[in-house]
Amino acid sequence: MGLGPRSAHKARRQFSGAGRRGRAARGSGRPPPGRDGCPQLPAAARAEQAPEALPHLSPEALGYFRRALSALKVAPDAAEERELMARNILKEVEAQALALATNRTGSEMLQELLGFSPLKPLCRVWIALRPNLRFVACHRCGVHVLQSALLQLPRLLRSPAEADEEEEGEDGPSQTLEELVLGLAAEVCDDFLFFCGDTHGSFVVRTLLQVLGGTLLESERVKPRGSQSSETQRTSARECKPTDFEVPKTFLNRLQDLSACFLKDIAVFITDKISSFCLQVALQVLHHKLPQHCAHLCDAVIDYLSSRNSSAGGSPLLLFLRDQTSSRLLEQVLLVLEPERLQRLFKNHFQGQLYSLAEHPIANFPLQRLLDAVTSPELLSLVFEELSPALEAVLARGHPGVVVALVEACRRVGAHQAQVLQLLFEAFHCAEPPSRQVACVPLFASLLAYEVYYELMEEEGAVPAEHQVEMASARPLREVTVLGSLLLQHLLYFSNPGLVLRSLSALTGPQLLTLAQSPAGSHVFDAILTSPSVTHKQRRRVLKTLKGQYVALACSRHGSRVFDAIWSGAALGARKEIAAELGEQNQELIQDPFGHHVARNVALTTFLKRRQAWEQQQNSVAKRRRALNSILGD
């Protein structure tokens, strides 16, 4: 299978690329973003000029709006009073809207003000910006103001009758919010290539597509300042749940017009990095709101790529799967394709090429999305048959995300679970002798082969040594990787997670504590506590190892979250034992920034001073929980 168990790679059995799942993860192999080689948009479309006299925002005006915003934030919670303040401030904004939008500090304040704005004041600000809308949309500060205005629509889109009644007697703006949005969409549609190809303008297009479709995508939401690290944002696209809201039918009609614009210049949207992002968002929105239009766009992308010059290895699509820009688009296509189209695409372009894709630094990501999209046992069997012999080789190439995606597909579809677990044992060198299988959890969590984890020096071709329990117990648990944690979580949701649970039960108290205190490892406990495949008896067997570790667990940032989850599901007898253990170090607990929250949730003071009252309280909580569970169960 792939690399033999005693191959030349033995000395480097740490499976690299064990960082976070995503293109920007350390060791992922995905090259940094760039536009080299991308076709350029027409020069005329890039020759946008700023207004002749860009208004200047004086320090006095900036100070006024800063003070006004601060006063608005601390205003009484009464809706009418706060709304009146917002109207008065936004009335002043109208005269200086362009100056505020194009000033870095002013733009940030205006974005916050729009979050408080009622319907008609927002329309007036929009109308004030409309003569320079094209410039604002492509300005590095102004673009965020337009995005913020668009993102107010879920809050403000109500029936005209309600809006009129709410603001009766006030001079209304010359256009409604619906008309303003449609006007912006018409302007974007008229010069679609320019807006989509502009670094800043593309953000407006992407937000506009979501608003027209009544779908806000989690992956496209405006991030707070200072939270732009890839570490917190590499969520699988399949896991990003959209937020839907009602929109007028005219919005969906305009969305159809914009989707047709992609078809006119499909080559640009496939190969230009900035423009491609717009098409990716369009596919997600259309998938939720207009599936037929989404399928039409997917067919256009696949047909275009399939019509290029064939590669020496087979389908011309393979060339684009290895390209920085088009591979990202193909990832999204794979996630929104209907099952029948997905299976046809696999047979026409992917079949027979999975290993070469899995080992490629770019193409392994579209392969992961293919695995994420698999829902039928038939397609999973075809993929599994081709990938299963190469799991160790894929890990050695530093692409554990492919293996995790395959395991997740086996969990989701409910097939090939025993086989993939056995293959993982072989890839991590803990299949033979059988005594090594009890060490699988530390190996999977750290993504290290047995010899590397335990620092063994075995000769080529030598018989693998038996597992030494004493040696394993004395060794601290190594760092838990994000992908290793995901791998364990999926395995715990298998129909028979017995071997993994046996390995968890073999961990010592300090080792299990290290797992619970780890940012990634703490989520393994979520799977232990919630998986329907884990019985109460198996759960208790794992958790009893934590006896004597509960104070350290409660005084940890991530461990305290695990403690809360354990406490929530514990019976009264187990709660008494845990509370008694915490009570022995009550002072240490209440002085800890995390521990004092645990002490409060456990009602530790009541437990120590009024035991009978504490038991009555816990019994009441247990009865309410059982009643709620019975209702939810019905």
C-alpha positions as CSV (number, residue, x, y, z in Angstrom):
1,M,0.0,0.0,0.0
2,G,1.6,3.3,-1.1
3,L,4.7,3.6,1.1
4,G,5.7,0.3,2.7
5,P,5.7,0.1,6.5
6,R,9.5,0.1,6.5
7,S,10.2,2.4,3.6
8,A,12.9,5.0,3.3
9,H,10.6,7.5,4.8
10,K,10.8,5.8,8.2
11,A,13.1,8.4,9.7
12,R,10.5,11.2,9.0
13,R,7.2,9.6,10.1
14,Q,5.8,12.9,11.3
15,F,3.0,13.5,8.8
16,S,3.6,17.1,7.9
17,G,0.8,19.5,7.1
18,A,-1.0,18.6,10.3
19,G,-2.1,22.2,10.8
20,R,-5.5,23.6,10.4
21,R,-7.7,22.6,7.6
22,G,-7.6,25.3,4.9
23,R,-5.5,26.7,2.2
24,A,-3.7,29.1,4.5
25,A,-2.8,26.5,7.1
26,R,0.9,26.0,7.9
27,G,2.3,23.2,5.9
28,S,-0.7,22.9,3.6
29,G,1.4,23.4,0.5
30,R,-1.1,25.9,-1.0
31,P,1.0,28.6,-2.7
32,P,0.4,32.2,-1.5
33,P,-2.3,34.2,-3.4
34,G,-1.2,36.1,-6.4
35,R,-2.4,37.4,-9.8
36,D,0.6,36.4,-11.9
37,G,-0.6,35.0,-15.2
38,C,-4.2,36.0,-14.7
39,P,-5.8,37.7,-17.7
40,Q,-6.2,41.4,-17.2
41,L,-9.5,43.2,-17.6
42,P,-9.9,45.8,-20.4
43,A,-7.9,48.9,-19.7
44,A,-10.9,51.1,-20.3
45,A,-12.7,49.4,-17.5
46,R,-9.9,50.2,-15.0
47,A,-9.7,53.9,-15.8
48,E,-12.2,55.1,-13.2
49,Q,-11.4,58.6,-12.0
50,A,-12.1,60.1,-8.6
51,P,-14.4,63.1,-8.3
52,E,-12.7,66.3,-9.4
53,A,-12.9,67.8,-5.9
54,L,-12.9,65.2,-3.2
55,P,-14.5,66.8,-0.1
56,H,-12.3,67.2,2.9
57,L,-13.5,66.2,6.4
58,S,-12.4,68.7,8.9
59,P,-11.0,67.7,12.4
60,E,-13.9,69.5,14.0
61,A,-16.5,67.5,12.0
62,L,-14.7,64.3,12.7
63,G,-14.7,65.1,16.4
64,Y,-18.4,65.9,16.3
65,F,-19.3,62.6,14.7
66,R,-17.1,60.7,17.1
67,R,-18.8,62.3,20.1
68,A,-22.2,61.8,18.6
69,L,-21.5,58.1,18.0
70,S,-20.2,57.7,21.6
71,A,-23.4,59.3,22.9
72,L,-25.6,57.1,20.7
73,K,-23.9,53.9,22.1
74,V,-24.6,54.9,25.7
75,A,-28.1,56.2,25.0
76,P,-31.0,54.7,27.0
77,D,-32.3,51.4,25.7
78,A,-35.7,53.0,24.9
79,A,-36.1,52.4,21.2
80,E,-37.8,55.8,20.5
81,E,-35.1,57.9,22.2
82,R,-32.2,56.1,20.6
83,E,-33.9,56.2,17.2
84,L,-34.5,59.9,17.5
85,M,-30.8,60.4,18.3
86,A,-29.8,58.3,15.2
87,R,-32.1,60.3,13.0
88,N,-30.5,63.6,14.1
89,I,-27.0,62.4,13.7
90,L,-27.7,60.9,10.3
91,K,-29.3,64.2,9.2
92,E,-25.9,65.8,9.7
93,V,-24.2,62.9,7.9
94,E,-26.1,63.6,4.7
95,A,-24.2,66.8,3.9
96,Q,-20.8,65.1,4.5
97,A,-21.6,61.6,3.4
98,L,-18.9,61.4,0.7
99,A,-16.2,62.9,3.0
100,L,-17.0,60.5,5.8
101,A,-17.2,57.5,3.5
102,T,-13.8,58.1,2.0
103,N,-12.0,59.0,5.3
104,R,-10.6,56.0,7.1
105,T,-11.8,57.0,10.6
106,G,-15.0,58.6,9.2
107,S,-15.8,55.4,7.3
108,E,-15.5,53.3,10.4
109,M,-17.8,55.6,12.3
110,L,-20.3,55.8,9.4
111,Q,-20.5,52.0,9.3
112,E,-21.4,51.9,13.0
113,L,-24.0,54.7,12.6
114,L,-25.7,52.8,9.8
115,G,-26.1,49.9,12.2
116,F,-28.4,52.2,14.3
117,S,-30.1,53.8,11.3
118,P,-33.9,53.6,10.7
119,L,-35.1,53.0,7.2
120,K,-35.5,56.5,5.7
121,P,-32.3,58.1,7.1
122,L,-30.3,55.3,5.6
123,C,-32.0,55.9,2.3
124,R,-31.1,59.6,2.4
125,V,-27.4,58.8,3.1
126,W,-27.4,56.3,0.2
127,I,-28.9,59.0,-2.1
128,A,-26.2,61.4,-1.0
129,L,-23.6,58.9,-2.1
130,R,-25.3,57.9,-5.3
131,P,-23.8,60.6,-7.6
132,N,-20.3,59.1,-6.7
133,L,-21.5,55.5,-6.2
134,R,-19.0,54.0,-8.6
135,F,-16.1,55.8,-7.0
136,V,-17.2,54.9,-3.5
137,A,-17.7,51.3,-4.4
138,C,-14.1,51.1,-5.6
139,H,-12.6,53.2,-2.7
140,R,-10.7,51.3,0.0
141,C,-12.8,53.0,2.7
142,G,-16.0,53.7,0.9
143,V,-16.5,50.1,-0.1
144,H,-17.1,49.2,3.5
145,V,-19.8,51.8,3.9
146,L,-21.7,50.4,1.0
147,Q,-21.3,46.9,2.3
148,S,-22.6,48.0,5.7
149,A,-25.6,49.8,4.1
150,L,-26.4,46.6,2.1
151,L,-26.1,44.4,5.2
152,Q,-28.8,46.5,7.0
153,L,-31.4,45.1,4.6
154,P,-32.4,42.0,6.7
155,R,-33.2,44.4,9.5
156,L,-34.9,47.1,7.4
157,L,-36.8,45.2,4.7
158,R,-40.3,45.4,5.9
159,S,-43.6,46.1,4.2
160,P,-44.0,49.7,2.9
161,A,-47.1,50.1,5.0
162,E,-45.1,49.5,8.2
163,A,-42.4,51.8,7.2
164,D,-44.8,54.6,6.3
165,E,-46.8,54.2,9.5
166,E,-43.6,54.2,11.5
167,E,-42.3,57.5,10.0
168,E,-45.6,59.2,9.3
169,G,-45.3,62.9,8.8
170,E,-41.7,62.9,7.9
171,D,-40.4,64.0,4.5
172,G,-39.4,60.8,2.8
173,P,-36.5,60.2,0.5
174,S,-37.0,60.4,-3.2
175,Q,-36.5,56.6,-3.6
176,T,-37.3,53.5,-1.5
177,L,-34.6,51.2,-0.2
178,E,-35.7,48.6,-2.7
179,E,-35.3,51.0,-5.6
180,L,-31.9,52.0,-4.3
181,V,-30.7,48.4,-4.2
182,L,-32.1,47.7,-7.6
183,G,-30.4,50.8,-9.0
184,L,-27.1,49.7,-7.6
185,A,-27.6,46.3,-9.1
186,A,-28.4,47.9,-12.5
187,E,-25.2,50.0,-12.4
188,V,-23.1,46.9,-11.5
189,C,-24.8,44.9,-14.3
190,D,-24.0,47.6,-16.8
191,D,-20.2,47.4,-16.1
192,F,-20.0,43.9,-14.5
193,L,-16.5,43.1,-15.5
194,F,-15.1,46.3,-14.0
195,F,-16.8,45.9,-10.6
196,C,-16.0,42.2,-10.3
197,G,-12.4,42.7,-11.3
198,D,-11.7,45.6,-9.0
199,T,-10.1,44.7,-5.7
200,H,-12.6,46.8,-3.6
201,G,-15.6,46.8,-6.0
202,S,-15.7,43.0,-6.0
203,F,-16.7,43.1,-2.3
204,V,-19.7,45.2,-3.2
205,V,-20.7,42.7,-5.9
206,R,-20.4,39.8,-3.5
207,T,-22.5,41.5,-0.8
208,L,-25.0,42.6,-3.4
209,L,-25.4,39.0,-4.7
210,Q,-26.2,37.8,-1.1
211,V,-28.7,40.6,-0.5
212,L,-30.5,40.1,-3.8
213,G,-30.8,36.4,-2.9
214,G,-31.8,36.9,0.7
215,T,-29.0,34.8,1.8
216,L,-26.0,36.0,4.0
217,L,-23.2,33.5,3.8
218,E,-21.2,32.8,7.0
219,S,-17.9,32.7,5.0
220,E,-18.6,36.2,3.5
221,R,-19.7,38.1,6.6
222,V,-17.8,41.2,7.4
223,K,-15.2,40.3,10.0
224,P,-14.4,42.6,13.0
225,R,-11.2,44.5,12.8
226,G,-8.3,42.6,14.2
227,S,-9.8,39.2,13.5
228,Q,-8.4,38.5,10.1
229,S,-6.1,35.7,11.0
230,S,-6.6,32.6,8.9
231,E,-6.5,30.5,12.1
232,T,-10.0,31.5,13.0
233,Q,-11.5,31.6,9.5
234,R,-10.6,28.3,7.8
235,T,-13.9,26.7,8.2
236,S,-15.0,24.1,5.7
237,A,-17.3,25.6,3.1
238,R,-19.7,22.8,3.6
239,E,-20.1,23.8,7.3
240,C,-20.9,27.4,6.6
241,K,-24.6,27.8,7.2
242,P,-26.3,30.7,5.4
243,T,-28.8,33.1,7.1
244,D,-31.9,33.6,5.0
245,F,-34.3,36.5,5.0
246,E,-37.3,37.5,2.9
247,V,-36.7,39.7,-0.2
248,P,-39.0,41.2,-2.9
249,K,-39.4,39.2,-6.0
250,T,-37.7,42.0,-7.9
251,F,-34.5,41.1,-6.1
252,L,-34.5,37.5,-7.3
253,N,-35.3,38.8,-10.9
254,R,-32.2,41.1,-10.7
255,L,-30.2,38.2,-9.3
256,Q,-31.0,36.2,-12.4
257,D,-29.8,39.1,-14.5
258,L,-26.5,39.2,-12.7
259,S,-26.1,35.4,-13.0
260,A,-26.5,35.8,-16.8
261,C,-23.6,38.4,-16.7
262,F,-21.2,35.6,-15.6
263,L,-22.0,33.6,-18.7
264,K,-21.0,36.4,-21.1
265,D,-17.4,36.3,-19.9
266,I,-17.1,32.9,-18.2
267,A,-13.4,32.6,-19.1
268,V,-12.5,35.8,-17.1
269,F,-14.4,34.6,-14.0
270,I,-12.7,31.2,-14.1
271,T,-9.1,32.5,-14.5
272,D,-9.0,36.0,-12.9
273,K,-8.5,35.7,-9.1
274,I,-10.5,38.7,-8.0
275,S,-13.4,38.1,-10.4
276,S,-13.5,34.4,-9.5
277,F,-14.5,35.2,-5.9
278,C,-17.7,36.8,-7.2
279,L,-18.6,33.7,-9.2
280,Q,-17.9,31.6,-6.1
281,V,-20.4,33.6,-4.0
282,A,-22.9,33.6,-6.8
283,L,-22.8,29.8,-6.9
284,Q,-23.5,29.6,-3.2
285,V,-26.4,32.0,-3.3
286,L,-27.9,30.5,-6.4
287,H,-27.6,27.0,-4.9
288,H,-29.9,28.1,-2.0
289,K,-32.3,30.3,-3.9
290,L,-32.3,29.5,-7.6
291,P,-30.9,25.9,-8.0
292,Q,-31.5,25.7,-11.8
293,H,-29.5,28.8,-12.4
294,C,-26.7,27.4,-10.2
295,A,-26.7,24.2,-12.2
296,H,-26.5,26.2,-15.4
297,L,-23.5,28.2,-14.2
298,C,-21.8,24.9,-13.0
299,D,-22.3,23.4,-16.4
300,A,-20.8,26.5,-18.1
301,V,-17.7,26.3,-15.9
302,I,-17.2,22.6,-16.5
303,D,-17.9,22.8,-20.2
304,Y,-15.4,25.6,-20.6
305,L,-12.7,23.9,-18.7
306,S,-13.3,20.6,-20.4
307,S,-13.0,22.2,-23.8
308,R,-9.4,23.3,-23.2
309,N,-6.4,21.4,-24.6
310,S,-6.2,17.9,-23.1
311,S,-3.4,17.2,-20.7
312,A,-1.1,14.3,-21.2
313,G,-2.6,12.6,-18.1
314,G,-6.2,12.7,-19.3
315,S,-9.0,15.2,-18.8
316,P,-8.1,18.9,-19.4
317,L,-9.9,19.6,-16.1
318,L,-6.9,18.1,-14.3
319,L,-4.8,21.1,-15.3
320,F,-7.2,23.5,-13.7
321,L,-7.5,21.5,-10.5
322,R,-3.8,22.2,-10.1
323,D,-4.2,26.0,-10.7
324,Q,-4.2,28.4,-7.8
325,T,-7.3,30.4,-9.0
326,S,-9.5,28.0,-11.0
327,S,-9.1,25.2,-8.3
328,R,-10.8,27.4,-5.8
329,L,-13.7,27.9,-8.1
330,L,-13.9,24.2,-8.8
331,E,-14.0,23.5,-5.1
332,Q,-17.2,25.6,-4.9
333,V,-18.6,23.9,-8.0
334,L,-18.1,20.5,-6.4
335,L,-19.9,21.6,-3.2
336,V,-23.0,22.8,-5.1
337,L,-23.4,20.1,-7.8
338,E,-26.4,17.9,-7.6
339,P,-25.5,14.2,-6.7
340,E,-26.2,12.9,-10.3
341,R,-24.0,15.6,-11.9
342,L,-21.3,15.0,-9.3
343,Q,-21.1,11.3,-10.0
344,R,-21.0,12.1,-13.8
345,L,-18.2,14.6,-13.2
346,F,-16.2,12.1,-11.1
347,K,-16.5,9.4,-13.8
348,N,-15.6,11.7,-16.6
349,H,-12.7,13.6,-15.0
350,F,-11.6,12.4,-11.6
351,Q,-11.7,8.6,-11.8
352,G,-8.2,7.1,-12.0
353,Q,-6.5,10.3,-11.0
354,L,-7.3,10.6,-7.2
355,Y,-3.8,9.7,-6.0
356,S,-2.1,12.2,-8.2
357,L,-4.6,14.8,-7.0
358,A,-4.1,13.8,-3.4
359,E,-0.4,14.3,-3.5
360,H,-0.5,17.7,-5.3
361,P,0.0,20.8,-3.2
362,I,-3.0,22.5,-4.8
363,A,-5.2,19.8,-6.3
364,N,-5.6,18.0,-2.9
365,F,-8.0,20.8,-1.8
366,P,-10.6,20.2,-4.6
367,L,-10.3,16.5,-3.8
368,Q,-11.2,17.3,-0.2
369,R,-14.3,19.2,-1.4
370,L,-15.2,16.3,-3.6
371,L,-15.1,14.0,-0.6
372,D,-17.2,16.6,1.4
373,A,-19.8,16.4,-1.3
374,V,-20.1,12.6,-1.5
375,T,-23.5,11.5,-0.3
376,S,-24.1,8.2,-2.1
377,P,-22.6,4.8,-1.1
378,E,-22.0,4.0,-4.8
379,L,-19.8,7.1,-5.3
380,L,-18.0,6.6,-2.0
381,S,-17.2,3.0,-2.9
382,L,-15.5,4.2,-6.2
383,V,-13.5,6.9,-4.3
384,F,-12.6,4.6,-1.5
385,E,-11.4,1.8,-3.8
386,E,-9.0,4.2,-5.4
387,L,-7.8,6.2,-2.4
388,S,-7.6,3.5,0.3
389,P,-4.3,1.9,-0.8
390,A,-2.5,5.3,-0.6
391,L,-3.5,6.7,2.8
392,E,0.0,6.4,4.3
393,A,1.6,7.9,1.2
394,V,-0.9,10.8,1.3
395,L,-0.1,11.4,4.9
396,A,3.6,11.3,4.2
397,R,3.1,14.0,1.5
398,G,1.8,16.3,4.2
399,H,-1.9,16.3,3.1
400,P,-3.8,14.8,6.1
401,G,-6.9,16.8,5.2
402,V,-7.5,14.3,2.4
403,V,-7.5,11.5,4.9
404,V,-9.8,13.3,7.3
405,A,-12.2,14.2,4.5
406,L,-12.3,10.5,3.5
407,V,-13.0,9.4,7.1
408,E,-15.7,12.1,7.4
409,A,-17.3,10.8,4.2
410,C,-17.3,7.2,5.6
411,R,-19.0,8.6,8.7
412,R,-21.6,10.6,6.8
413,V,-22.5,7.9,4.3
414,G,-22.3,5.0,6.8
415,A,-20.1,2.8,4.7
416,H,-16.5,1.4,4.7
417,Q,-16.0,2.4,8.4
418,A,-14.3,-0.8,9.6
419,Q,-12.0,-0.8,6.5
420,V,-10.9,2.8,6.8
421,L,-10.1,2.3,10.5
422,Q,-8.0,-0.7,9.7
423,L,-6.2,1.3,7.0
424,L,-5.5,4.1,9.6
425,F,-4.0,1.5,11.9
426,E,-1.7,0.4,9.1
427,A,-0.8,3.9,8.1
428,F,0.2,4.9,11.7
429,H,2.0,1.5,12.2
430,C,-0.2,0.4,15.1
431,A,-2.0,-2.5,13.3
432,E,0.6,-5.2,14.1
433,P,1.2,-6.4,16.7
434,P,-2.4,-6.0,18.0
435,S,-1.2,-4.7,21.3
436,R,-0.2,-1.4,19.5
437,Q,-3.9,-0.6,18.7
438,V,-4.4,0.6,22.2
439,A,-2.1,3.5,21.4
440,C,-4.1,4.8,18.4
441,V,-5.6,7.9,20.1
442,P,-2.2,9.6,20.8
443,L,-1.0,8.7,17.3
444,F,-4.1,10.0,15.5
445,A,-4.3,13.2,17.7
446,S,-0.7,14.1,17.0
447,L,-0.6,12.7,13.4
448,L,2.6,10.8,14.2
449,A,3.4,7.3,13.3
450,Y,4.1,4.8,16.2
451,E,7.9,4.9,15.8
452,V,8.1,8.7,15.8
453,Y,5.7,9.2,18.7
454,Y,7.6,6.8,21.0
455,E,11.0,7.6,19.5
456,L,11.8,4.0,18.5
457,M,14.8,3.0,16.3
458,E,13.7,0.0,14.4
459,E,15.8,-1.7,11.7
460,E,14.5,-2.1,8.2
461,G,12.5,-5.3,7.9
462,A,12.5,-5.9,11.7
463,V,9.5,-7.4,13.4
464,P,7.6,-4.6,15.1
465,A,7.9,-4.6,18.8
466,E,5.0,-5.1,21.2
467,H,3.4,-2.1,22.8
468,Q,4.9,-1.3,26.2
469,V,2.1,0.0,28.5
470,E,4.5,1.3,31.2
471,M,6.5,3.3,28.6
472,A,3.3,4.7,27.1
473,S,1.8,5.7,30.5
474,A,5.0,7.5,31.6
475,R,5.1,9.6,28.4
476,P,3.2,13.0,28.4
477,L,0.7,13.4,25.6
478,R,2.1,15.2,22.6
479,E,0.6,18.3,21.0
480,V,-2.9,17.7,19.6
481,T,-3.3,19.0,16.0
482,V,-6.6,20.3,14.7
483,L,-6.8,17.7,11.9
484,G,-5.9,15.0,14.4
485,S,-8.8,16.1,16.7
486,L,-11.2,16.1,13.7
487,L,-10.1,12.6,12.8
488,L,-10.8,11.4,16.3
489,Q,-14.2,13.1,16.4
490,H,-15.3,11.5,13.1
491,L,-14.1,8.0,14.3
492,L,-16.1,8.4,17.6
493,Y,-19.2,8.9,15.4
494,F,-18.7,5.6,13.6
495,S,-21.3,3.0,14.2
496,N,-18.7,1.0,16.2
497,P,-16.1,3.3,17.9
498,G,-15.0,0.6,20.4
499,L,-11.3,0.5,19.5
500,V,-11.0,4.2,19.7
501,L,-12.8,4.3,23.1
502,R,-10.5,1.5,24.4
503,S,-7.5,3.6,23.5
504,L,-9.1,6.6,25.2
505,S,-9.7,4.5,28.4
506,A,-6.0,3.4,28.4
507,L,-4.8,7.0,28.7
508,T,-3.7,8.1,32.2
509,G,-5.4,10.9,34.1
510,P,-2.7,13.5,33.2
511,Q,-2.8,12.5,29.6
512,L,-6.6,12.8,29.4
513,L,-6.3,16.1,31.2
514,T,-3.8,17.3,28.6
515,L,-6.3,16.3,25.8
516,A,-9.1,18.2,27.5
517,Q,-7.0,21.3,28.1
518,S,-5.9,21.4,24.4
519,P,-7.7,23.9,22.2
520,A,-8.2,21.2,19.5
521,G,-8.3,18.2,21.8
522,S,-11.1,19.5,24.0
523,H,-13.5,19.0,21.1
524,V,-12.8,15.3,21.2
525,F,-14.8,15.3,24.5
526,D,-17.7,16.8,22.6
527,A,-17.8,13.7,20.5
528,I,-17.4,11.4,23.5
529,L,-20.4,13.1,25.2
530,T,-22.7,13.5,22.3
531,S,-22.0,10.6,19.9
532,P,-25.0,8.3,19.7
533,S,-22.6,5.4,19.1
534,V,-21.0,5.8,22.6
535,T,-22.9,4.0,25.3
536,H,-23.3,5.3,28.8
537,K,-21.0,2.5,30.1
538,Q,-18.3,3.3,27.6
539,R,-18.6,7.0,28.4
540,R,-18.3,6.4,32.1
541,R,-15.2,4.2,31.6
542,V,-13.4,7.0,29.8
543,L,-14.4,9.8,32.2
544,K,-13.6,7.9,35.4
545,T,-9.9,8.4,34.5
546,L,-10.4,12.1,35.1
547,K,-11.0,11.5,38.8
548,G,-8.5,13.6,40.7
549,Q,-8.0,16.0,37.7
550,Y,-11.2,18.0,38.0
551,V,-9.7,21.0,39.7
552,A,-7.0,21.4,37.1
553,L,-9.7,20.8,34.5
554,A,-11.9,23.6,35.9
555,C,-9.0,26.0,36.1
556,S,-8.2,25.8,32.4
557,R,-9.6,27.9,29.6
558,H,-10.6,24.9,27.4
559,G,-10.8,22.4,30.2
560,S,-13.5,24.4,32.0
561,R,-15.7,24.1,28.9
562,V,-15.2,20.3,28.9
563,F,-16.0,20.3,32.6
564,D,-19.3,22.1,32.0
565,A,-20.2,19.6,29.3
566,I,-19.4,16.7,31.6
567,W,-21.3,18.3,34.5
568,S,-24.3,18.9,32.3
569,G,-24.7,15.2,31.5
570,A,-23.7,13.8,34.9
571,A,-26.1,11.9,37.2
572,L,-26.6,13.1,40.8
573,G,-24.2,10.5,42.2
574,A,-21.4,11.5,39.8
575,R,-22.1,15.2,40.6
576,K,-21.7,14.5,44.3
577,E,-18.3,12.9,43.7
578,I,-17.1,15.8,41.4
579,A,-18.3,18.5,43.8
580,A,-16.6,16.8,46.8
581,E,-13.3,16.7,44.8
582,L,-13.7,20.4,43.9
583,G,-14.6,21.3,47.5
584,E,-11.2,20.1,48.8
585,Q,-9.6,23.0,46.9
586,N,-12.4,25.5,47.1
587,Q,-10.1,28.6,47.6
588,E,-7.9,27.7,44.7
589,L,-10.9,27.3,42.5
590,I,-12.7,30.6,43.4
591,Q,-9.5,32.6,42.9
592,D,-8.9,31.2,39.4
593,P,-10.4,33.3,36.5
594,F,-12.0,30.1,35.0
595,G,-12.4,28.1,38.1
596,H,-14.7,30.6,39.9
597,H,-17.2,30.3,37.0
598,V,-17.2,26.5,37.5
599,A,-17.6,26.9,41.3
600,R,-20.7,29.1,40.7
601,N,-22.2,26.7,38.1
602,V,-21.7,23.8,40.5
603,A,-23.1,25.8,43.4
604,L,-20.1,24.8,45.4
605,T,-20.7,27.1,48.3
606,T,-24.2,25.6,48.8
607,F,-22.7,22.1,48.5
608,L,-20.2,22.7,51.2
609,K,-22.5,24.5,53.7
610,R,-26.1,23.2,52.9
611,R,-25.7,19.7,51.4
612,Q,-29.5,18.8,51.6
613,A,-30.5,22.0,49.9
614,W,-27.9,21.4,47.2
615,E,-29.3,17.9,46.5
616,Q,-32.8,19.2,46.2
617,Q,-31.6,21.9,43.8
618,Q,-29.8,19.3,41.7
619,N,-32.8,17.0,41.7
620,S,-35.0,19.8,40.4
621,V,-32.6,20.6,37.6
622,A,-32.4,16.9,36.7
623,K,-36.3,16.7,36.5
624,R,-36.5,19.7,34.3
625,R,-33.8,18.3,32.0
626,R,-35.7,15.0,31.7
627,A,-38.9,16.7,31.0
628,L,-37.3,18.9,28.3
629,N,-35.6,15.8,26.8
630,S,-39.0,13.9,26.7
631,I,-40.6,16.9,24.9
632,L,-37.8,17.2,22.4
633,G,-37.9,13.4,21.9
634,D,-41.6,13.4,21.1
